[in-house]
Amino acid sequence: RIFQEYESGKCITEIIDRLTAEGIFHRGKPFKKSTLNKMLQNKKYTGIVEYNGELFYNIYPQLISNELFDNVKKKMTAKRCCLQLHLLILQP
């Protein structure tokens, strides 16, 4: 559900707020932005693991589609590029 929410336009803070309200925590504490950010970039959720440059399939069950993972990745990249552009514009 985290991937779907991010893909639909919710920001990481909104997702963390929902998880916390539902009592879903990471190691007994509310999720940090960095933790959720790493989760959204972890290809393991597609059932693919990369180790020493080699790809392994079916080590983990596929929890999300490759299409959803790619859409989230594109959205994260676009937001990162927008932030960098915004910071460049603000520089004196």
C-alpha positions in Angstrom: 0.0 0.0 0.0 2.9 2.4 0.6 4.0 2.1 -3.0 0.5 2.7 -4.3 0.1 5.8 -2.0 3.4 7.3 -3.1 2.5 6.6 -6.8 -0.9 8.3 -6.3 0.8 11.5 -5.1 1.0 11.2 -1.3 4.2 12.5 0.1 6.4 10.5 2.5 5.3 12.5 5.5 1.6 11.8 4.8 2.3 8.1 4.5 4.3 8.1 7.8 1.4 9.8 9.5 -1.1 7.2 8.3 1.2 4.3 9.3 1.7 5.9 12.8 -2.1 6.4 13.2 -2.7 2.8 12.3 -0.1 1.6 14.8 2.4 0.4 12.2 5.9 1.1 13.3 9.5 0.3 12.3 11.4 -1.4 15.1 8.9 -0.1 17.7 9.1 3.6 16.6 7.4 5.7 13.9 9.0 5.4 10.5 11.7 8.0 9.6 11.6 9.7 6.2 15.0 8.1 5.3 13.7 4.6 6.2 10.6 5.0 4.0 12.7 6.5 1.3 15.0 3.5 1.3 12.0 1.1 1.2 10.6 2.8 -1.8 13.9 2.3 -3.6 14.4 -1.3 -2.6 13.9 -3.6 -5.6 13.6 -6.5 -3.2 9.8 -5.9 -3.1 9.7 -6.9 -6.7 11.2 -10.2 -5.8 14.7 -9.3 -7.2 17.8 -9.1 -5.1 21.1 -7.6 -6.3 24.2 -8.9 -4.6 27.8 -8.1 -5.8 26.4 -6.9 -9.2 24.5 -10.2 -9.8 20.7 -10.4 -9.9 18.8 -13.1 -8.0 15.2 -13.9 -8.6 12.5 -15.5 -6.4 14.6 -15.2 -3.2 11.7 -13.1 -1.8 8.1 -13.2 -2.9 7.1 -10.4 -5.3 5.0 -8.0 -3.3 4.6 -5.3 -5.9 4.7 -5.2 -9.7 7.8 -4.1 -11.6 5.5 -1.4 -13.2 4.6 0.0 -9.8 8.2 0.0 -8.7 9.3 1.7 -11.9 6.6 4.4 -11.6 7.6 5.1 -8.0 11.2 5.3 -9.0 10.4 7.8 -11.8 8.3 9.9 -9.4 11.1 10.0 -6.8 13.7 10.9 -9.5 11.4 13.7 -10.8 10.9 15.1 -7.3 14.7 15.0 -6.6 15.3 16.8 -9.9 12.7 19.5 -9.1 14.3 20.0 -5.6 17.7 20.4 -7.1 16.4 22.9 -9.7 14.6 24.8 -7.0 17.8 25.0 -4.9 19.8 26.2 -7.9 17.3 29.0 -8.5 17.5 30.1 -4.9 21.3 30.3 -4.9 22.7 33.9 -5.1 
